[in-house]
């Protein structure tokens, strides 16, 4: 049996388990918004602490 045949057997044996997997909701849009706000706040804190002239 070739490597391709072994890979195909593994994929085909996993398909019933993958077919019943419930689809989770996608929070990628709001997550990127939160991450950008957090990066902005942390970036401002670093700028304010180390680079701003007082």
mmCIF entry with sequence, helices, sheets and N, C-alpha, C, O atoms, coordinates in Angstrom:
data_MODEL
# 
_entry.id   MODEL 
# 
_entity.id                         1 
_entity.type                       polymer 
_entity.pdbx_number_of_molecules   1 
# 
_entity_poly.entity_id                      1 
_entity_poly.type                           'polypeptide(L)' 
_entity_poly.nstd_linkage                   no 
_entity_poly.nstd_monomer                   no 
_entity_poly.pdbx_seq_one_letter_code       
;(UNK)(UNK)(UNK)(UNK)(UNK)(UNK)(UNK)(UNK)(UNK)(UNK)(UNK)(UNK)(UNK)(UNK)(UNK)(UNK)
(UNK)(UNK)(UNK)(UNK)(UNK)(UNK)(UNK)(UNK)(UNK)(UNK)(UNK)(UNK)(UNK)(UNK)(UNK)(UNK)
(UNK)(UNK)(UNK)(UNK)(UNK)(UNK)(UNK)(UNK)(UNK)(UNK)(UNK)(UNK)(UNK)(UNK)(UNK)(UNK)
(UNK)(UNK)(UNK)(UNK)(UNK)(UNK)
;
_entity_poly.pdbx_seq_one_letter_code_can   XXXXXXXXXXXXXXXXXXXXXXXXXXXXXXXXXXXXXXXXXXXXXXXXXXXXXX 
_entity_poly.pdbx_strand_id                 A 
# 
loop_
_entity_poly_seq.entity_id 
_entity_poly_seq.num 
_entity_poly_seq.mon_id 
_entity_poly_seq.hetero 
1 1  UNK n 
1 2  UNK n 
1 3  UNK n 
1 4  UNK n 
1 5  UNK n 
1 6  UNK n 
1 7  UNK n 
1 8  UNK n 
1 9  UNK n 
1 10 UNK n 
1 11 UNK n 
1 12 UNK n 
1 13 UNK n 
1 14 UNK n 
1 15 UNK n 
1 16 UNK n 
1 17 UNK n 
1 18 UNK n 
1 19 UNK n 
1 20 UNK n 
1 21 UNK n 
1 22 UNK n 
1 23 UNK n 
1 24 UNK n 
1 25 UNK n 
1 26 UNK n 
1 27 UNK n 
1 28 UNK n 
1 29 UNK n 
1 30 UNK n 
1 31 UNK n 
1 32 UNK n 
1 33 UNK n 
1 34 UNK n 
1 35 UNK n 
1 36 UNK n 
1 37 UNK n 
1 38 UNK n 
1 39 UNK n 
1 40 UNK n 
1 41 UNK n 
1 42 UNK n 
1 43 UNK n 
1 44 UNK n 
1 45 UNK n 
1 46 UNK n 
1 47 UNK n 
1 48 UNK n 
1 49 UNK n 
1 50 UNK n 
1 51 UNK n 
1 52 UNK n 
1 53 UNK n 
1 54 UNK n 
# 
_struct_asym.id          A 
_struct_asym.entity_id   1 
# 
loop_
_struct_conf.conf_type_id 
_struct_conf.id 
_struct_conf.pdbx_PDB_helix_id 
_struct_conf.beg_label_comp_id 
_struct_conf.beg_label_asym_id 
_struct_conf.beg_label_seq_id 
_struct_conf.pdbx_beg_PDB_ins_code 
_struct_conf.end_label_comp_id 
_struct_conf.end_label_asym_id 
_struct_conf.end_label_seq_id 
_struct_conf.pdbx_end_PDB_ins_code 
_struct_conf.beg_auth_comp_id 
_struct_conf.beg_auth_asym_id 
_struct_conf.beg_auth_seq_id 
_struct_conf.end_auth_comp_id 
_struct_conf.end_auth_asym_id 
_struct_conf.end_auth_seq_id 
_struct_conf.pdbx_PDB_helix_class 
_struct_conf.details 
_struct_conf.pdbx_PDB_helix_length 
HELX_P HELX_P1 AA1 UNK A 3  ? UNK A 19 ? UNK A 3  UNK A 19 1 ? 17 
HELX_P HELX_P2 AA2 UNK A 28 ? UNK A 46 ? UNK A 28 UNK A 46 1 ? 19 
HELX_P HELX_P3 AA3 UNK A 47 ? UNK A 51 ? UNK A 47 UNK A 51 3 ? 5  
# 
_struct_conf_type.id          HELX_P 
_struct_conf_type.criteria    ? 
_struct_conf_type.reference   ? 
# 
loop_
_atom_site.group_PDB 
_atom_site.id 
_atom_site.type_symbol 
_atom_site.label_atom_id 
_atom_site.label_alt_id 
_atom_site.label_comp_id 
_atom_site.label_asym_id 
_atom_site.label_entity_id 
_atom_site.label_seq_id 
_atom_site.pdbx_PDB_ins_code 
_atom_site.Cartn_x 
_atom_site.Cartn_y 
_atom_site.Cartn_z 
_atom_site.occupancy 
_atom_site.B_iso_or_equiv 
_atom_site.pdbx_formal_charge 
_atom_site.auth_seq_id 
_atom_site.auth_comp_id 
_atom_site.auth_asym_id 
_atom_site.auth_atom_id 
_atom_site.pdbx_PDB_model_num 
ATOM 1   N N  . UNK A 1 1  ? 0.854   -1.182 0.000  1.00 0.00 ? 1  UNK A N  1 
ATOM 2   C CA . UNK A 1 1  ? 0.000   0.000  0.000  1.00 0.00 ? 1  UNK A CA 1 
ATOM 3   C C  . UNK A 1 1  ? 0.896   1.241  0.000  1.00 0.00 ? 1  UNK A C  1 
ATOM 4   O O  . UNK A 1 1  ? 1.898   1.287  0.713  1.00 0.00 ? 1  UNK A O  1 
ATOM 5   N N  . UNK A 1 2  ? 0.543   2.210  -0.776 1.00 0.00 ? 2  UNK A N  1 
ATOM 6   C CA . UNK A 1 2  ? 1.355   3.418  -0.880 1.00 0.00 ? 2  UNK A CA 1 
ATOM 7   C C  . UNK A 1 2  ? 0.998   4.411  0.217  1.00 0.00 ? 2  UNK A C  1 
ATOM 8   O O  . UNK A 1 2  ? 0.011   4.248  0.935  1.00 0.00 ? 2  UNK A O  1 
ATOM 9   N N  . UNK A 1 3  ? 1.816   5.429  0.324  1.00 0.00 ? 3  UNK A N  1 
ATOM 10  C CA . UNK A 1 3  ? 1.575   6.473  1.324  1.00 0.00 ? 3  UNK A CA 1 
ATOM 11  C C  . UNK A 1 3  ? 0.271   7.201  1.018  1.00 0.00 ? 3  UNK A C  1 
ATOM 12  O O  . UNK A 1 3  ? -0.481  7.549  1.928  1.00 0.00 ? 3  UNK A O  1 
ATOM 13  N N  . UNK A 1 4  ? 0.010   7.427  -0.259 1.00 0.00 ? 4  UNK A N  1 
ATOM 14  C CA . UNK A 1 4  ? -1.229  8.094  -0.650 1.00 0.00 ? 4  UNK A CA 1 
ATOM 15  C C  . UNK A 1 4  ? -2.449  7.267  -0.275 1.00 0.00 ? 4  UNK A C  1 
ATOM 16  O O  . UNK A 1 4  ? -3.467  7.811  0.154  1.00 0.00 ? 4  UNK A O  1 
ATOM 17  N N  . UNK A 1 5  ? -2.347  5.951  -0.436 1.00 0.00 ? 5  UNK A N  1 
ATOM 18  C CA . UNK A 1 5  ? -3.448  5.068  -0.055 1.00 0.00 ? 5  UNK A CA 1 
ATOM 19  C C  . UNK A 1 5  ? -3.688  5.067  1.445  1.00 0.00 ? 5  UNK A C  1 
ATOM 20  O O  . UNK A 1 5  ? -4.832  5.029  1.897  1.00 0.00 ? 5  UNK A O  1 
ATOM 21  N N  . UNK A 1 6  ? -2.615  5.108  2.209  1.00 0.00 ? 6  UNK A N  1 
ATOM 22  C CA . UNK A 1 6  ? -2.739  5.146  3.674  1.00 0.00 ? 6  UNK A CA 1 
ATOM 23  C C  . UNK A 1 6  ? -3.379  6.471  4.108  1.00 0.00 ? 6  UNK A C  1 
ATOM 24  O O  . UNK A 1 6  ? -4.255  6.488  4.972  1.00 0.00 ? 6  UNK A O  1 
ATOM 25  N N  . UNK A 1 7  ? -2.938  7.574  3.504  1.00 0.00 ? 7  UNK A N  1 
ATOM 26  C CA . UNK A 1 7  ? -3.528  8.885  3.838  1.00 0.00 ? 7  UNK A CA 1 
ATOM 27  C C  . UNK A 1 7  ? -5.007  8.927  3.476  1.00 0.00 ? 7  UNK A C  1 
ATOM 28  O O  . UNK A 1 7  ? -5.820  9.448  4.239  1.00 0.00 ? 7  UNK A O  1 
ATOM 29  N N  . UNK A 1 8  ? -5.356  8.384  2.320  1.00 0.00 ? 8  UNK A N  1 
ATOM 30  C CA . UNK A 1 8  ? -6.758  8.373  1.901  1.00 0.00 ? 8  UNK A CA 1 
ATOM 31  C C  . UNK A 1 8  ? -7.598  7.528  2.847  1.00 0.00 ? 8  UNK A C  1 
ATOM 32  O O  . UNK A 1 8  ? -8.732  7.892  3.157  1.00 0.00 ? 8  UNK A O  1 
ATOM 33  N N  . UNK A 1 9  ? -7.056  6.402  3.310  1.00 0.00 ? 9  UNK A N  1 
ATOM 34  C CA . UNK A 1 9  ? -7.780  5.551  4.255  1.00 0.00 ? 9  UNK A CA 1 
ATOM 35  C C  . UNK A 1 9  ? -8.029  6.274  5.571  1.00 0.00 ? 9  UNK A C  1 
ATOM 36  O O  . UNK A 1 9  ? -9.117  6.183  6.140  1.00 0.00 ? 9  UNK A O  1 
ATOM 37  N N  . UNK A 1 10 ? -7.026  6.989  6.052  1.00 0.00 ? 10 UNK A N  1 
ATOM 38  C CA . UNK A 1 10 ? -7.174  7.727  7.312  1.00 0.00 ? 10 UNK A CA 1 
ATOM 39  C C  . UNK A 1 10 ? -8.214  8.837  7.163  1.00 0.00 ? 10 UNK A C  1 
ATOM 40  O O  . UNK A 1 10 ? -9.052  9.022  8.046  1.00 0.00 ? 10 UNK A O  1 
ATOM 41  N N  . UNK A 1 11 ? -8.165  9.570  6.061  1.00 0.00 ? 11 UNK A N  1 
ATOM 42  C CA . UNK A 1 11 ? -9.116  10.653 5.845  1.00 0.00 ? 11 UNK A CA 1 
ATOM 43  C C  . UNK A 1 11 ? -10.530 10.112 5.717  1.00 0.00 ? 11 UNK A C  1 
ATOM 44  O O  . UNK A 1 11 ? -11.464 10.669 6.296  1.00 0.00 ? 11 UNK A O  1 
ATOM 45  N N  . UNK A 1 12 ? -10.694 9.038  4.969  1.00 0.00 ? 12 UNK A N  1 
ATOM 46  C CA . UNK A 1 12 ? -12.028 8.472  4.788  1.00 0.00 ? 12 UNK A CA 1 
ATOM 47  C C  . UNK A 1 12 ? -12.578 7.873  6.080  1.00 0.00 ? 12 UNK A C  1 
ATOM 48  O O  . UNK A 1 12 ? -13.790 7.886  6.296  1.00 0.00 ? 12 UNK A O  1 
ATOM 49  N N  . UNK A 1 13 ? -11.711 7.352  6.938  1.00 0.00 ? 13 UNK A N  1 
ATOM 50  C CA . UNK A 1 13 ? -12.202 6.803  8.193  1.00 0.00 ? 13 UNK A CA 1 
ATOM 51  C C  . UNK A 1 13 ? -12.590 7.903  9.179  1.00 0.00 ? 13 UNK A C  1 
ATOM 52  O O  . UNK A 1 13 ? -13.373 7.660  10.096 1.00 0.00 ? 13 UNK A O  1 
ATOM 53  N N  . UNK A 1 14 ? -12.045 9.123  8.997  1.00 0.00 ? 14 UNK A N  1 
ATOM 54  C CA . UNK A 1 14 ? -12.364 10.231 9.899  1.00 0.00 ? 14 UNK A CA 1 
ATOM 55  C C  . UNK A 1 14 ? -13.577 11.028 9.435  1.00 0.00 ? 14 UNK A C  1 
ATOM 56  O O  . UNK A 1 14 ? -14.102 11.832 10.205 1.00 0.00 ? 14 UNK A O  1 
ATOM 57  N N  . UNK A 1 15 ? -14.033 10.835 8.223  1.00 0.00 ? 15 UNK A N  1 
ATOM 58  C CA . UNK A 1 15 ? -15.151 11.636 7.707  1.00 0.00 ? 15 UNK A CA 1 
ATOM 59  C C  . UNK A 1 15 ? -16.441 11.504 8.522  1.00 0.00 ? 15 UNK A C  1 
ATOM 60  O O  . UNK A 1 15 ? -17.098 12.523 8.733  1.00 0.00 ? 15 UNK A O  1 
ATOM 61  N N  . UNK A 1 16 ? -16.851 10.314 8.996  1.00 0.00 ? 16 UNK A N  1 
ATOM 62  C CA . UNK A 1 16 ? -18.080 10.277 9.810  1.00 0.00 ? 16 UNK A CA 1 
ATOM 63  C C  . UNK A 1 16 ? -17.974 11.104 11.092 1.00 0.00 ? 16 UNK A C  1 
ATOM 64  O O  . UNK A 1 16 ? -18.953 11.718 11.516 1.00 0.00 ? 16 UNK A O  1 
ATOM 65  N N  . UNK A 1 17 ? -16.804 11.122 11.704 1.00 0.00 ? 17 UNK A N  1 
ATOM 66  C CA . UNK A 1 17 ? -16.633 11.924 12.919 1.00 0.00 ? 17 UNK A CA 1 
ATOM 67  C C  . UNK A 1 17 ? -16.672 13.407 12.601 1.00 0.00 ? 17 UNK A C  1 
ATOM 68  O O  . UNK A 1 17 ? -17.210 14.188 13.385 1.00 0.00 ? 17 UNK A O  1 
ATOM 69  N N  . UNK A 1 18 ? -16.116 13.809 11.473 1.00 0.00 ? 18 UNK A N  1 
ATOM 70  C CA . UNK A 1 18 ? -16.114 15.216 11.104 1.00 0.00 ? 18 UNK A CA 1 
ATOM 71  C C  . UNK A 1 18 ? -17.489 15.692 10.634 1.00 0.00 ? 18 UNK A C  1 
ATOM 72  O O  . UNK A 1 18 ? -17.812 16.874 10.746 1.00 0.00 ? 18 UNK A O  1 
ATOM 73  N N  . UNK A 1 19 ? -18.290 14.776 10.111 1.00 0.00 ? 19 UNK A N  1 
ATOM 74  C CA . UNK A 1 19 ? -19.610 15.152 9.609  1.00 0.00 ? 19 UNK A CA 1 
ATOM 75  C C  . UNK A 1 19 ? -20.552 15.534 10.748 1.00 0.00 ? 19 UNK A C  1 
ATOM 76  O O  . UNK A 1 19 ? -21.449 16.353 10.548 1.00 0.00 ? 19 UNK A O  1 
ATOM 77  N N  . UNK A 1 20 ? -20.370 14.961 11.935 1.00 0.00 ? 20 UNK A N  1 
ATOM 78  C CA . UNK A 1 20 ? -21.256 15.238 13.051 1.00 0.00 ? 20 UNK A CA 1 
ATOM 79  C C  . UNK A 1 20 ? -20.755 16.373 13.946 1.00 0.00 ? 20 UNK A C  1 
ATOM 80  O O  . UNK A 1 20 ? -21.370 16.673 14.969 1.00 0.00 ? 20 UNK A O  1 
ATOM 81  N N  . UNK A 1 21 ? -19.657 16.994 13.569 1.00 0.00 ? 21 UNK A N  1 
ATOM 82  C CA . UNK A 1 21 ? -19.102 18.055 14.389 1.00 0.00 ? 21 UNK A CA 1 
ATOM 83  C C  . UNK A 1 21 ? -20.015 19.279 14.328 1.00 0.00 ? 21 UNK A C  1 
ATOM 84  O O  . UNK A 1 21 ? -20.323 19.760 13.237 1.00 0.00 ? 21 UNK A O  1 
ATOM 85  N N  . UNK A 1 22 ? -20.454 19.791 15.485 1.00 0.00 ? 22 UNK A N  1 
ATOM 86  C CA . UNK A 1 22 ? -21.291 20.998 15.456 1.00 0.00 ? 22 UNK A CA 1 
ATOM 87  C C  . UNK A 1 22 ? -20.447 22.208 15.054 1.00 0.00 ? 22 UNK A C  1 
ATOM 88  O O  . UNK A 1 22 ? -19.279 22.317 15.427 1.00 0.00 ? 22 UNK A O  1 
ATOM 89  N N  . UNK A 1 23 ? -21.036 23.082 14.315 1.00 0.00 ? 23 UNK A N  1 
ATOM 90  C CA . UNK A 1 23 ? -20.324 24.274 13.857 1.00 0.00 ? 23 UNK A CA 1 
ATOM 91  C C  . UNK A 1 23 ? -20.378 25.339 14.950 1.00 0.00 ? 23 UNK A C  1 
ATOM 92  O O  . UNK A 1 23 ? -21.453 25.747 15.389 1.00 0.00 ? 23 UNK A O  1 
ATOM 93  N N  . UNK A 1 24 ? -19.213 25.770 15.370 1.00 0.00 ? 24 UNK A N  1 
ATOM 94  C CA . UNK A 1 24 ? -19.130 26.823 16.379 1.00 0.00 ? 24 UNK A CA 1 
ATOM 95  C C  . UNK A 1 24 ? -19.336 28.177 15.708 1.00 0.00 ? 24 UNK A C  1 
ATOM 96  O O  . UNK A 1 24 ? -19.035 28.352 14.528 1.00 0.00 ? 24 UNK A O  1 
ATOM 97  N N  . UNK A 1 25 ? -19.845 29.117 16.468 1.00 0.00 ? 25 UNK A N  1 
ATOM 98  C CA . UNK A 1 25 ? -20.032 30.453 15.905 1.00 0.00 ? 25 UNK A CA 1 
ATOM 99  C C  . UNK A 1 25 ? -18.670 31.101 15.687 1.00 0.00 ? 25 UNK A C  1 
ATOM 100 O O  . UNK A 1 25 ? -17.706 30.795 16.388 1.00 0.00 ? 25 UNK A O  1 
ATOM 101 N N  . UNK A 1 26 ? -18.605 31.976 14.732 1.00 0.00 ? 26 UNK A N  1 
ATOM 102 C CA . UNK A 1 26 ? -17.348 32.590 14.344 1.00 0.00 ? 26 UNK A CA 1 
ATOM 103 C C  . UNK A 1 26 ? -17.257 33.981 14.964 1.00 0.00 ? 26 UNK A C  1 
ATOM 104 O O  . UNK A 1 26 ? -18.049 34.867 14.641 1.00 0.00 ? 26 UNK A O  1 
ATOM 105 N N  . UNK A 1 27 ? -16.290 34.165 15.853 1.00 0.00 ? 27 UNK A N  1 
ATOM 106 C CA . UNK A 1 27 ? -16.101 35.448 16.519 1.00 0.00 ? 27 UNK A CA 1 
ATOM 107 C C  . UNK A 1 27 ? -14.865 36.178 16.001 1.00 0.00 ? 27 UNK A C  1 
ATOM 108 O O  . UNK A 1 27 ? -14.336 37.055 16.684 1.00 0.00 ? 27 UNK A O  1 
ATOM 109 N N  . UNK A 1 28 ? -14.398 35.826 14.805 1.00 0.00 ? 28 UNK A N  1 
ATOM 110 C CA . UNK A 1 28 ? -13.139 36.384 14.330 1.00 0.00 ? 28 UNK A CA 1 
ATOM 111 C C  . UNK A 1 28 ? -13.224 37.894 14.111 1.00 0.00 ? 28 UNK A C  1 
ATOM 112 O O  . UNK A 1 28 ? -12.245 38.597 14.363 1.00 0.00 ? 28 UNK A O  1 
ATOM 113 N N  . UNK A 1 29 ? -14.343 38.404 13.657 1.00 0.00 ? 29 UNK A N  1 
ATOM 114 C CA . UNK A 1 29 ? -14.442 39.842 13.414 1.00 0.00 ? 29 UNK A CA 1 
ATOM 115 C C  . UNK A 1 29 ? -14.349 40.657 14.684 1.00 0.00 ? 29 UNK A C  1 
ATOM 116 O O  . UNK A 1 29 ? -13.578 41.614 14.746 1.00 0.00 ? 29 UNK A O  1 
ATOM 117 N N  . UNK A 1 30 ? -15.111 40.300 15.691 1.00 0.00 ? 30 UNK A N  1 
ATOM 118 C CA . UNK A 1 30 ? -15.086 41.042 16.951 1.00 0.00 ? 30 UNK A CA 1 
ATOM 119 C C  . UNK A 1 30 ? -13.783 40.802 17.708 1.00 0.00 ? 30 UNK A C  1 
ATOM 120 O O  . UNK A 1 30 ? -13.318 41.677 18.439 1.00 0.00 ? 30 UNK A O  1 
ATOM 121 N N  . UNK A 1 31 ? -13.196 39.622 17.536 1.00 0.00 ? 31 UNK A N  1 
ATOM 122 C CA . UNK A 1 31 ? -11.917 39.343 18.191 1.00 0.00 ? 31 UNK A CA 1 
ATOM 123 C C  . UNK A 1 31 ? -10.832 40.263 17.653 1.00 0.00 ? 31 UNK A C  1 
ATOM 124 O O  . UNK A 1 31 ? -10.037 40.795 18.427 1.00 0.00 ? 31 UNK A O  1 
ATOM 125 N N  . UNK A 1 32 ? -10.784 40.461 16.329 1.00 0.00 ? 32 UNK A N  1 
ATOM 126 C CA . UNK A 1 32 ? -9.785  41.355 15.758 1.00 0.00 ? 32 UNK A CA 1 
ATOM 127 C C  . UNK A 1 32 ? -10.020 42.790 16.202 1.00 0.00 ? 32 UNK A C  1 
ATOM 128 O O  . UNK A 1 32 ? -9.066  43.551 16.362 1.00 0.00 ? 32 UNK A O  1 
ATOM 129 N N  . UNK A 1 33 ? -11.270 43.167 16.404 1.00 0.00 ? 33 UNK A N  1 
ATOM 130 C CA . UNK A 1 33 ? -11.553 44.509 16.892 1.00 0.00 ? 33 UNK A CA 1 
ATOM 131 C C  . UNK A 1 33 ? -11.036 44.673 18.326 1.00 0.00 ? 33 UNK A C  1 
ATOM 132 O O  . UNK A 1 33 ? -10.408 45.681 18.649 1.00 0.00 ? 33 UNK A O  1 
ATOM 133 N N  . UNK A 1 34 ? -11.296 43.695 19.171 1.00 0.00 ? 34 UNK A N  1 
ATOM 134 C CA . UNK A 1 34 ? -10.790 43.750 20.546 1.00 0.00 ? 34 UNK A CA 1 
ATOM 135 C C  . UNK A 1 34 ? -9.270  43.763 20.575 1.00 0.00 ? 34 UNK A C  1 
ATOM 136 O O  . UNK A 1 34 ? -8.669  44.527 21.330 1.00 0.00 ? 34 UNK A O  1 
ATOM 137 N N  . UNK A 1 35 ? -8.646  42.922 19.760 1.00 0.00 ? 35 UNK A N  1 
ATOM 138 C CA . UNK A 1 35 ? -7.183  42.875 19.723 1.00 0.00 ? 35 UNK A CA 1 
ATOM 139 C C  . UNK A 1 35 ? -6.605  44.211 19.276 1.00 0.00 ? 35 UNK A C  1 
ATOM 140 O O  . UNK A 1 35 ? -5.598  44.660 19.825 1.00 0.00 ? 35 UNK A O  1 
ATOM 141 N N  . UNK A 1 36 ? -7.221  44.851 18.292 1.00 0.00 ? 36 UNK A N  1 
ATOM 142 C CA . UNK A 1 36 ? -6.693  46.138 17.831 1.00 0.00 ? 36 UNK A CA 1 
ATOM 143 C C  . UNK A 1 36 ? -6.855  47.214 18.903 1.00 0.00 ? 36 UNK A C  1 
ATOM 144 O O  . UNK A 1 36 ? -5.986  48.075 19.042 1.00 0.00 ? 36 UNK A O  1 
ATOM 145 N N  . UNK A 1 37 ? -7.946  47.179 19.660 1.00 0.00 ? 37 UNK A N  1 
ATOM 146 C CA . UNK A 1 37 ? -8.122  48.144 20.751 1.00 0.00 ? 37 UNK A CA 1 
ATOM 147 C C  . UNK A 1 37 ? -7.085  47.901 21.850 1.00 0.00 ? 37 UNK A C  1 
ATOM 148 O O  . UNK A 1 37 ? -6.503  48.849 22.379 1.00 0.00 ? 37 UNK A O  1 
ATOM 149 N N  . UNK A 1 38 ? -6.857  46.634 22.191 1.00 0.00 ? 38 UNK A N  1 
ATOM 150 C CA . UNK A 1 38 ? -5.877  46.299 23.228 1.00 0.00 ? 38 UNK A CA 1 
ATOM 151 C C  . UNK A 1 38 ? -4.477  46.714 22.791 1.00 0.00 ? 38 UNK A C  1 
ATOM 152 O O  . UNK A 1 38 ? -3.721  47.269 23.588 1.00 0.00 ? 38 UNK A O  1 
ATOM 153 N N  . UNK A 1 39 ? -4.123  46.448 21.527 1.00 0.00 ? 39 UNK A N  1 
ATOM 154 C CA . UNK A 1 39 ? -2.804  46.849 21.019 1.00 0.00 ? 39 UNK A CA 1 
ATOM 155 C C  . UNK A 1 39 ? -2.668  48.362 21.033 1.00 0.00 ? 39 UNK A C  1 
ATOM 156 O O  . UNK A 1 39 ? -1.599  48.879 21.357 1.00 0.00 ? 39 UNK A O  1 
ATOM 157 N N  . UNK A 1 40 ? -3.723  49.075 20.692 1.00 0.00 ? 40 UNK A N  1 
ATOM 158 C CA . UNK A 1 40 ? -3.675  50.531 20.736 1.00 0.00 ? 40 UNK A CA 1 
ATOM 159 C C  . UNK A 1 40 ? -3.457  51.058 22.145 1.00 0.00 ? 40 UNK A C  1 
ATOM 160 O O  . UNK A 1 40 ? -2.656  51.970 22.348 1.00 0.00 ? 40 UNK A O  1 
ATOM 161 N N  . UNK A 1 41 ? -4.157  50.497 23.113 1.00 0.00 ? 41 UNK A N  1 
ATOM 162 C CA . UNK A 1 41 ? -4.002  50.934 24.506 1.00 0.00 ? 41 UNK A CA 1 
ATOM 163 C C  . UNK A 1 41 ? -2.602  50.618 25.020 1.00 0.00 ? 41 UNK A C  1 
ATOM 164 O O  . UNK A 1 41 ? -1.965  51.459 25.654 1.00 0.00 ? 41 UNK A O  1 
ATOM 165 N N  . UNK A 1 42 ? -2.126  49.408 24.746 1.00 0.00 ? 42 UNK A N  1 
ATOM 166 C CA . UNK A 1 42 ? -0.780  49.046 25.200 1.00 0.00 ? 42 UNK A CA 1 
ATOM 167 C C  . UNK A 1 42 ? 0.288   49.873 24.494 1.00 0.00 ? 42 UNK A C  1 
ATOM 168 O O  . UNK A 1 42 ? 1.278   50.267 25.110 1.00 0.00 ? 42 UNK A O  1 
ATOM 169 N N  . UNK A 1 43 ? 0.092   50.137 23.211 1.00 0.00 ? 43 UNK A N  1 
ATOM 170 C CA . UNK A 1 43 ? 1.049   50.970 22.479 1.00 0.00 ? 43 UNK A CA 1 
ATOM 171 C C  . UNK A 1 43 ? 1.092   52.385 23.029 1.00 0.00 ? 43 UNK A C  1 
ATOM 172 O O  . UNK A 1 43 ? 2.168   52.967 23.166 1.00 0.00 ? 43 UNK A O  1 
ATOM 173 N N  . UNK A 1 44 ? -0.080  52.947 23.347 1.00 0.00 ? 44 UNK A N  1 
ATOM 174 C CA . UNK A 1 44 ? -0.115  54.282 23.938 1.00 0.00 ? 44 UNK A CA 1 
ATOM 175 C C  . UNK A 1 44 ? 0.579   54.288 25.299 1.00 0.00 ? 44 UNK A C  1 
ATOM 176 O O  . UNK A 1 44 ? 1.279   55.246 25.627 1.00 0.00 ? 44 UNK A O  1 
ATOM 177 N N  . UNK A 1 45 ? 0.395   53.243 26.086 1.00 0.00 ? 45 UNK A N  1 
ATOM 178 C CA . UNK A 1 45 ? 1.056   53.169 27.390 1.00 0.00 ? 45 UNK A CA 1 
ATOM 179 C C  . UNK A 1 45 ? 2.566   53.114 27.263 1.00 0.00 ? 45 UNK A C  1 
ATOM 180 O O  . UNK A 1 45 ? 3.272   53.761 28.036 1.00 0.00 ? 45 UNK A O  1 
ATOM 181 N N  . UNK A 1 46 ? 3.075   52.357 26.305 1.00 0.00 ? 46 UNK A N  1 
ATOM 182 C CA . UNK A 1 46 ? 4.527   52.300 26.091 1.00 0.00 ? 46 UNK A CA 1 
ATOM 183 C C  . UNK A 1 46 ? 5.036   53.648 25.608 1.00 0.00 ? 46 UNK A C  1 
ATOM 184 O O  . UNK A 1 46 ? 6.079   54.113 26.067 1.00 0.00 ? 46 UNK A O  1 
ATOM 185 N N  . UNK A 1 47 ? 4.318   54.285 24.690 1.00 0.00 ? 47 UNK A N  1 
ATOM 186 C CA . UNK A 1 47 ? 4.716   55.601 24.203 1.00 0.00 ? 47 UNK A CA 1 
ATOM 187 C C  . UNK A 1 47 ? 4.709   56.617 25.341 1.00 0.00 ? 47 UNK A C  1 
ATOM 188 O O  . UNK A 1 47 ? 5.653   57.393 25.489 1.00 0.00 ? 47 UNK A O  1 
ATOM 189 N N  . UNK A 1 48 ? 3.653   56.614 26.139 1.00 0.00 ? 48 UNK A N  1 
ATOM 190 C CA . UNK A 1 48 ? 3.519   57.575 27.226 1.00 0.00 ? 48 UNK A CA 1 
ATOM 191 C C  . UNK A 1 48 ? 4.595   57.358 28.282 1.00 0.00 ? 48 UNK A C  1 
ATOM 192 O O  . UNK A 1 48 ? 5.093   58.319 28.868 1.00 0.00 ? 48 UNK A O  1 
ATOM 193 N N  . UNK A 1 49 ? 4.955   56.108 28.527 1.00 0.00 ? 49 UNK A N  1 
ATOM 194 C CA . UNK A 1 49 ? 5.930   55.812 29.562 1.00 0.00 ? 49 UNK A CA 1 
ATOM 195 C C  . UNK A 1 49 ? 7.365   56.091 29.133 1.00 0.00 ? 49 UNK A C  1 
ATOM 196 O O  . UNK A 1 49 ? 8.146   56.642 29.909 1.00 0.00 ? 49 UNK A O  1 
ATOM 197 N N  . UNK A 1 50 ? 7.718   55.719 27.910 1.00 0.00 ? 50 UNK A N  1 
ATOM 198 C CA . UNK A 1 50 ? 9.120   55.738 27.531 1.00 0.00 ? 50 UNK A CA 1 
ATOM 199 C C  . UNK A 1 50 ? 9.490   56.822 26.527 1.00 0.00 ? 50 UNK A C  1 
ATOM 200 O O  . UNK A 1 50 ? 10.639  57.266 26.536 1.00 0.00 ? 50 UNK A O  1 
ATOM 201 N N  . UNK A 1 51 ? 8.592   57.270 25.668 1.00 0.00 ? 51 UNK A N  1 
ATOM 202 C CA . UNK A 1 51 ? 9.002   58.110 24.546 1.00 0.00 ? 51 UNK A CA 1 
ATOM 203 C C  . UNK A 1 51 ? 8.461   59.538 24.604 1.00 0.00 ? 51 UNK A C  1 
ATOM 204 O O  . UNK A 1 51 ? 8.957   60.391 23.867 1.00 0.00 ? 51 UNK A O  1 
ATOM 205 N N  . UNK A 1 52 ? 7.485   59.834 25.429 1.00 0.00 ? 52 UNK A N  1 
ATOM 206 C CA . UNK A 1 52 ? 6.917   61.177 25.458 1.00 0.00 ? 52 UNK A CA 1 
ATOM 207 C C  . UNK A 1 52 ? 7.783   62.083 26.292 1.00 0.00 ? 52 UNK A C  1 
ATOM 208 O O  . UNK A 1 52 ? 8.234   61.718 27.378 1.00 0.00 ? 52 UNK A O  1 
ATOM 209 N N  . UNK A 1 53 ? 8.012   63.282 25.765 1.00 0.00 ? 53 UNK A N  1 
ATOM 210 C CA . UNK A 1 53 ? 8.799   64.278 26.508 1.00 0.00 ? 53 UNK A CA 1 
ATOM 211 C C  . UNK A 1 53 ? 7.885   64.952 27.528 1.00 0.00 ? 53 UNK A C  1 
ATOM 212 O O  . UNK A 1 53 ? 6.769   65.357 27.204 1.00 0.00 ? 53 UNK A O  1 
ATOM 213 N N  . UNK A 1 54 ? 8.375   65.068 28.772 1.00 0.00 ? 54 UNK A N  1 
ATOM 214 C CA . UNK A 1 54 ? 7.538   65.682 29.802 1.00 0.00 ? 54 UNK A CA 1 
ATOM 215 C C  . UNK A 1 54 ? 7.870   67.133 30.039 1.00 0.00 ? 54 UNK A C  1 
ATOM 216 O O  . UNK A 1 54 ? 7.246   67.780 30.879 1.00 0.00 ? 54 UNK A O  1 
# 
